[in-house]
Each structure stands twice: as structure tokens, then as C-alpha cells.
Amino acid sequence: MARYKPTISYRLKEIPVKQIKVWKEAQARKLDREGISELAKSIRTEGLLNPPLVQKQGKNTYLLMSGQRRLAAMKRLGAKKIPVHLLTKKTEYDLENAKAASVVENIHRNDMNHKEIADACKFLTEQIGKSAAAKSMGMSPSTLNKYLGFAGVPDRLKLLVPSLISRDEMTRLYFIVPNVSKAENIVQRISTLDSSLRKKYLVALSQAPKSSHPKLLKCAKSMRVKQNISFKLSKTNAKKLASESNKKDILPDELASKIISDYLKRKRRR
């Protein structure tokens, strides 16, 4: 069996609290005051059992890699110095990857709202690319695109906005068809349609992304006769719908629409 080798190495060091810098990008949300207060009480009683991880940044500055809550708790206790795990030079990050790593650490240790996750996705994509960002966030590339929104649309496609289709339409199209060349072809085909029909075309495309243009256009036109339908689910069915939509990584409304669409298709075949 191969011997375990840690990916990072560090040494224990005590440094002034004021010399530790927390990147703005790592501050994904305001820290819970009550939680920090409880942590401070624990540290006062038991000591700081797991020192924060930092790396040297400049002459008298240290970049915080992990342990933002522990640092905040020590500040609340009025500590002037704090023990830290200082990364050695052979395993420390370069500047941009250090910022990215600190963001990832903060993401996995805090509950974040949609905007905070979207901001983190955008920052990580800019720093380390889409594939690495999705992996770091623990999500699929399609989910990453959803959080990125229009910011995640490639520049080649952005050039087609708003002359051919709207910003929102392009965002939705790229989420459905992440291939730039294919997306460009679809834009050329639907740009002459009115906005209402384009919207329905994108709905049809999301339900059957491999269908031909004529079939999608026919499906979109058939949707025009439909009105907005609202119905109330039982609590049990609502929970089931929410659970299934999470598994399939789509919105509950979209899943409900697909279920109804699939049912109607089966009826037509009979």
C-alpha cells in the first residue's frame, strides 16, 4: 500500500491578529454573531484546538486560508496574538489560487443564499475556470451555469445580444445548449420569431433539446393556445415534486411542465 502523503505542509506559529488579512471575496456572508459568541466561549474554556490556516503574504501580512469564524472568535476574546498553521513555501498557493482556495473553504463551511453562491461561482470561474470551479463548488457544470447567469455566457454569444435575442433569452438558451456553435445556429433560427414565440420555443427546447427545429417550432406554436395553468398540490405531492426536481437539478415548475408534456405525448401515441 502506498504511503499517505499530505497535499500541504505547515508549521505552527503565533502571529499578531492584526496581521491576518481576510480576502473580501472570502467574506461570502456576515458571520453569525450568536455562533461566534458560542465559539468564543468554547475557546475560552478549552483553548483553540484547531488553529486557522494562513500563508505569508508580504512582509507583515498573512492571508487567511481557513478559519474565519475562529479568527472572529479570537478577536471577540480580545486576543492580540493567535496560533496559526502557516503553510510552507513548497505548498503555498500563488496569489489568485490562494484567493480561490479561501473562497472554496468559506463556501463549504457556511450556509449561503443564492446571490452569495452566484458571486462565489463567478469569482471562482474567473480565477480557475469553469470546470475547476464546478468541481470546487461540488456541483455539475450545468448547475454552475445556472448560478453564473448571463455572466457565464461566452463572449461570442454575448455579441448577439440584444440585436438578435434578449439577455434573458440568451442566458436560458446557453443553459439548455452549452455548445457555442449550436447555440449560435439556434439564435439565427429564432431571431426572426416574435418574443412570445421565442419564449415558447425555448421551453420546447428545454424539454426536448435533441429535437429538430421544425418540430420545436411546431411545439412552440401549439403552446400559444394554452393559458397559464395554476393548480394546488397536496403537501405530500409537493414534497415529492420538490425532491424529484432537486435530483434532476431543475425547477419544480419545469419538472411539473415536463411531466404533463410527457403524459400528453403518451396520450397522443395511443
Secondary structure in CASP SS format (residue, H / E / C, confidence):
PFRMAT SS
TARGET T0000
AUTHOR 0000-0000-0000
METHOD secondary structure of the structure
MODEL  1
M C 1.00
A C 1.00
R C 1.00
Y C 1.00
K C 1.00
P C 1.00
T C 1.00
I C 1.00
S C 1.00
Y E 1.00
R E 1.00
L E 1.00
K E 1.00
E E 1.00
I E 1.00
P E 1.00
V H 1.00
K H 1.00
Q H 1.00
I E 1.00
K E 1.00
V C 1.00
W C 1.00
K H 1.00
E H 1.00
A H 1.00
Q C 1.00
A C 1.00
R C 1.00
K C 1.00
L C 1.00
D C 1.00
R H 1.00
E H 1.00
G H 1.00
I H 1.00
S H 1.00
E H 1.00
L H 1.00
A H 1.00
K H 1.00
S H 1.00
I H 1.00
R H 1.00
T H 1.00
E H 1.00
G C 1.00
L C 1.00
L C 1.00
N C 1.00
P C 1.00
P C 1.00
L E 1.00
V E 1.00
Q E 1.00
K E 1.00
Q C 1.00
G C 1.00
K C 1.00
N C 1.00
T C 1.00
Y E 1.00
L E 1.00
L E 1.00
M E 1.00
S E 1.00
G C 1.00
Q H 1.00
R H 1.00
R H 1.00
L H 1.00
A H 1.00
A H 1.00
M H 1.00
K H 1.00
R H 1.00
L C 1.00
G C 1.00
A C 1.00
K C 1.00
K E 1.00
I E 1.00
P E 1.00
V E 1.00
H E 1.00
L E 1.00
L E 1.00
T C 1.00
K C 1.00
K C 1.00
T C 1.00
E C 1.00
Y C 1.00
D C 1.00
L H 1.00
E H 1.00
N H 1.00
A H 1.00
K H 1.00
A H 1.00
A H 1.00
S H 1.00
V H 1.00
V H 1.00
E H 1.00
N H 1.00
I H 1.00
H H 1.00
R H 1.00
N C 1.00
D C 1.00
M C 1.00
N C 1.00
H H 1.00
K H 1.00
E H 1.00
I H 1.00
A H 1.00
D H 1.00
A H 1.00
C H 1.00
K H 1.00
F H 1.00
L H 1.00
T H 1.00
E H 1.00
Q H 1.00
I H 1.00
G C 1.00
K H 1.00
S H 1.00
A H 1.00
A H 1.00
A H 1.00
K H 1.00
S H 1.00
M H 1.00
G C 1.00
M C 1.00
S C 1.00
P H 1.00
S H 1.00
T H 1.00
L H 1.00
N H 1.00
K H 1.00
Y H 1.00
L H 1.00
G H 1.00
F H 1.00
A H 1.00
G H 1.00
V C 1.00
P C 1.00
D H 1.00
R H 1.00
L H 1.00
K H 1.00
L C 1.00
L C 1.00
V C 1.00
P C 1.00
S C 1.00
L C 1.00
I C 1.00
S C 1.00
R H 1.00
D H 1.00
E H 1.00
M H 1.00
T H 1.00
R H 1.00
L H 1.00
Y H 1.00
F H 1.00
I H 1.00
V C 1.00
P C 1.00
N C 1.00
V H 1.00
S H 1.00
K H 1.00
A H 1.00
E H 1.00
N H 1.00
I H 1.00
V H 1.00
Q H 1.00
R H 1.00
I H 1.00
S C 1.00
T C 1.00
L C 1.00
D C 1.00
S H 1.00
S H 1.00
L H 1.00
R H 1.00
K H 1.00
K H 1.00
Y H 1.00
L H 1.00
V H 1.00
A H 1.00
L H 1.00
S H 1.00
Q H 1.00
A C 1.00
P C 1.00
K C 1.00
S C 1.00
S C 1.00
H H 1.00
P H 1.00
K H 1.00
L H 1.00
L H 1.00
K H 1.00
C H 1.00
A H 1.00
K H 1.00
S H 1.00
M H 1.00
R H 1.00
V H 1.00
K C 1.00
Q C 1.00
N C 1.00
I C 1.00
S C 1.00
F C 1.00
K C 1.00
L C 1.00
S C 1.00
K H 1.00
T H 1.00
N H 1.00
A H 1.00
K H 1.00
K H 1.00
L H 1.00
A H 1.00
S H 1.00
E H 1.00
S H 1.00
N H 1.00
K H 1.00
K H 1.00
D C 1.00
I C 1.00
L C 1.00
P H 1.00
D H 1.00
E H 1.00
L H 1.00
A H 1.00
S H 1.00
K H 1.00
I H 1.00
I H 1.00
S H 1.00
D H 1.00
Y H 1.00
L H 1.00
K H 1.00
R H 1.00
K H 1.00
R H 1.00
R H 1.00
R C 1.00
END
